[in-house]
């Protein structure tokens, strides 16, 4: 009886070990998949913005010899922006000169006529002008004054005869990313988090993460929770795993044990956790 018991116990350990390895492999694969999806969204957004900025009407505006010609080209720029909005569902798009004055802006599917005089303090302004032509600055998240929600901005220079004449900029609301990240995720036994560089959870497949402005607050603490699982911040989790870009392991939180994996891309870290 005793040898048989030892055999059964050993068999059980092997089964559990195999299951643990399967759980770990599963969360690693899902973290890589979800991170790749976010990276594709960023890449698609950057490519679309660069392509739009190459339209000759943007550069021609700055070389226009008369007010009438500038007005005609501004109307054309508005139409280009509306076309980009309809194809890529951007929340806001604008063309801004080096002094911070808006030349054109759309919000949603409408052309704005209350153009700002000074956008030089906007989070995307200086980094946008610092970019090389045909490259894009991707901003941290911020509360958009036009869309009234948390967004990510993409900004690229507009050039004419080799000189930077303006920046072209558009915003995607965080729900754009949340919808894709949360697709095919159900329940709390396996879930996906997107954590920004400051440790805020900007997407959580277990629950809605509201992003619309409320109480006139732009403090992220009003909207987001900090990543803290097993009493570990996202940076502590990375430090213990030994790699800031990707890693995996196990942890305990709230009386539950989890297999976890993370993958860091454009400013965000995608974390997948599964109860074991």
Secondary structure, DSSP 8 states (H G I E B T S, - for coil): -HHHHHHHHHHHHHHHHHHHHHHHHHHHHHHHHHHHHHHHHHHHHHHHHHHHHTSHHHHHHHH-SSHHHHHHHHHHHHHHHHHHHHHH--SEEEEEETTS-EEEEEETTEE-SS--S--TTSTTHHHHHHS-TT--EE---EE-TTTSBEEEEEEEEEEETTEEEEEEEEEEEHHHHHHHHTTT--SSSEEEEEE-TTSEEEEETTS----B--TT---GGGT-EE--BTTB-HHHHHHHHT-SSEEEEEEEETTEEEEEEEEE-SS-EEEEEEE-
